[in-house]
């Protein structure tokens, strides 16, 4: 039986704990290796490696900024490279060519022909041709597909990593002012603190009531029962973010909700199924009558079966063969 180890930036007592992580790129990617399709492999997931001489495949996930951990990971990568263990770098963010800890580590350890996996074609193109051996494996959907909702409560949902919050703060001043609205914002504790600290600088319309909640899958699914749609603002000109995966868009469709979103490259397969949030008139139309977009959700949901956990896990398994 071959051994797979995923390096992740925190300690786990059991591999199954990765499914509770609030880091989507780990939960949706390393978490797939827990599926029965990988039963012929032994899986370990942790920030360190205890069975150092028993590893056949090493996956390097999201990178932390702790210097001592980065040094340890560099030693692992060097050791396993030297003895011929297959290395896979799972890159879901464009952490190249900047001053981040991830960028500095990549500069030290990545070779031109290393196996890199990205979560979108756009991210692949952003880092090509510096690196040649790049595979694209999309994020799967992780929730059951729910019945399309047609709530008419003028209540909307935003959920996402704190790095997406600046785009949200940019869209709030452009909100429709024709009636009273509610916006539930779900993110990490760090993100909630950032919003609170920036609140006095936000030009929020008086008719928009904002509710802050910590993100969890349960909180998200409960909020989805009450809201009329999801907003996913972004910036297609920002190379650090325009290579994002489609996971928030697919999750929103799986929740049965109409969506207004930035037209990220990874979203274009569903271009006709969501409203363009960066078109001011279209966004206002979405806010005023989100139920007009409900039929588009039904169309989008028909495509979601291609992104089931089992189908995406098959792509990961092919890397090992």
Beta strands, then each sheet from edge to edge (+ up, - down):
strand 1: 2-7
strand 2: 41-46
strand 3: 57-60
strand 4: 86-91
strand 5: 115-118
strand 6: 134-136
strand 7: 155-159
strand 8: 181-187
strand 9: 208-214
strand 10: 229-232
strand 11: 258-261
strand 12: 275-276
sheet 1: 2+ 1+ 3+ 4+ 5+ 6+
sheet 2: 9+ 8+ 7+ 10+ 11+ 12+
end
